[in-house]
Each structure stands twice: as C-alpha cells, then as structure tokens.
Amino acid sequence: MELVYPPVILAAKTMFRVLDLRLDMQGSEHIPARGGAVLACTHVSYLDFIFCGLAGLPAKRKTRFMAKHEIFANRIAGPLMRGMHHIAVDRDAGQASYQQAVAALRAGEVVGVFPEATISQSFTVKGIKSGAVRMAAEAGVPVIPMTVWGSQRLWTKGRPKNLTQRHVPILIRAGDPFYPTLDDDQDVLTQDLRARMSALLDQVQRLPGDTAVRSVVAPRTPRRYGADA
C-alpha cells in the first residue's frame, strides 16, 4: 500500500495550481501501464524528478527515482524518499543501488534515472553514464528518453532559487521507447540514448513564444536560439 507517495503528489499538484505553472506534457502514452521501464531524463534543475514523475501518472504509474544517498540522510527528505520507495545511490558503492534498481524493474516498477549524474549548467546534455541502458537490458524492460525544461527557472545549480515564481512554463516530453538487450553494444546504445535525450531537449528549447525561458540560458548558449537570443 502506498501511504506516502499519494499525499506528496497531491501536495505537488496543489503547489502547481498556486503558482499557476504552465505544465505542457507530451508523450506520456509511451510509459507502459504495466511492467518495468526506465525513464532516462535530462537534468537542468533540482526539481526535475517532480516533473519527470508526472509523466507516469496518466498510466497510474509511480516512478521510483535513483537519488544520491545524502538526500536519504536528511531528517525531512529522508523519510519521504524512503516512504516513496526511491533508491539511494552511494557513488562509492554503486553496485548495490544498481542491483536494487534492476530488482525493482523486474518486479514491474518504473525507475527514474538522470544519466548525466549531475545538473547540466550549460543546459545541454552532458556525457551520460551507461547504467540506464545496462539495467534495462538486464531486466528486459524499455528505456524511455525524457526531458524537462523550464524547471531551471525555479531552482538550478549556481543560481538563486525562486520557488515562488509564478506562471513558469514547464515542458515535459517523453520520447519513443527502445529495448536494449544483453547482446547489444551498451556503449553504442548509451550514445544513442544521449542523442535521443538531446533531440528532445533541443525540441523544447527551440519552441517559439518562450522567450522568458530561453533568456535564462542565453548568456551560456547564444548560438542555440538564433540571433534574438
């Protein structure tokens, strides 16, 4: 029985309404209603897991995110993370969390990962780890590339957080799933995953009429958005 996750989701949705966040989600139909799946998402904000997890809700799926173990040690966040059955990652002993994620996938859970392993301050997709592809291949489940864009305006690395900012567009995209196998070249598939994630991120960053969001990254990536950036 889920005792913690439903009220957390309700609290998040309430906050979205209070702040009048302009959520724009597409591709949630790619997340299966049953069985395991890996959600591999870009990472531009400390809040990305909240918005990435929304993509599973139309299929009534709750995503178990892999997150650094320091969060689980926090006296407030820790009980919530454990109550939602997220997976603690100790970078000095990563094999245990990897096996826990594979077991969760085999048990039919949706597991969320951020393959870049850290927030991208350039707002492009950095080099990614192979874990998402490897665990999907081992568990026999699909990988679904995802991106979240706009969340960096609320809270990202190296900038003051502004969690009360209103009317922020938050764009969530889930791409076509693909099915790694143990016979595949995991390095090649990892680069393919990075290309898929990059394509989704490029797509949302190039959408017209989003000047306010694009202006956040203009000093860092002037060529990405054309002459008006």
NORHUKA-V6415 format. One record per helix or strand of 3 or more residues. SS is the DSSP state (hx for helix, st for strand). FROM is the first residue (numbers start at 1). TO is the last residue. If there is no record, write none. Layout:
ss->SS from->FROM to->TO
ss->SS from->FROM to->TO
//
This chain:
ss->hx from->5 to->19
ss->st from->22 to->26
ss->hx from->28 to->30
ss->st from->37 to->41
ss->hx from->48 to->54
ss->hx from->57 to->59
ss->st from->63 to->68
ss->hx from->69 to->73
ss->hx from->77 to->83
ss->st from->87 to->89
ss->hx from->94 to->106
ss->st from->110 to->113
ss->hx from->131 to->139
ss->st from->142 to->149
ss->hx from->151 to->153
ss->st from->169 to->178
ss->hx from->186 to->205
ss->hx from->211 to->214
ss->hx from->222 to->225
//
